[in-house]
């Protein structure tokens, strides 16, 4: 083979190699672009799913996700048609709940409940001790005998609250307390209801309501489904009540 033919063959081979190398580079570039696009698309999809999941599973009681209650099944203080509905989660053995009963509730009654602006509802959250349940069962018995007497008993339980670490809410104590308050109920039926745990189903329902709404401490207070920032601060509660009232009026105007 002549020298010129050898050079031509060598050049042809080199050109083919260069074209093949260029084609490989183009394929690599396309693959990189496709891979990056796939990653970006996956990130966008997962971000969207995360946002949707966050919106759908926000804690009940957040401003964007108000809690929902069946108010008709709860003890109520005030008018049923009050535009602002407060729901208190409480344990009759809870010292902070006693402070709410003595220091906050009377102010709410005077300023808002007696004027028809607010109704207060109660949900049992019996978690401190075994007699938390006993006290709740007694309170539910009183409620079903006389709904108005429930709130007298509520106040009496907190006013006569024993040590948080002692088992003081016994059957005898609870019946005697009702008698001392001269509640217009059947005391023998009260004792029987405590013994037979007549309203254990309702107590389980109440505790389930607390769990569903992510309530982890007592007292907890919800104002038209929105969790109050500080249930022991009357100024904060008042401000949140007024805010709820404005929101309710705006919703009616729409």
Buried (B, 14 or more C-beta within 10 A) or exposed (E): EEEEEEEEEEEEEEEEEEEEEEEEEEEEEEEEEEEEEEEEEEEEEEEEEEEEEEEEEEEBBEEEBBBEBEEEEBBBBBBEEBBBBBBBBBBBBBBBBBBBBEEBBEEBBEBBBEEEBBBBBBBBBBBBBEBBBBBBBBBBBBBBBBEEBBBBBBBBBBEBBEEBEEBBBBBEBBBEBBEEBEBEBBEEBBBEBBEEEBBBEBBEBBBEBBEEBEBEEBBBBBBBBBBBEEBBEBEEBBEBBEEBBEBBEEEEEE
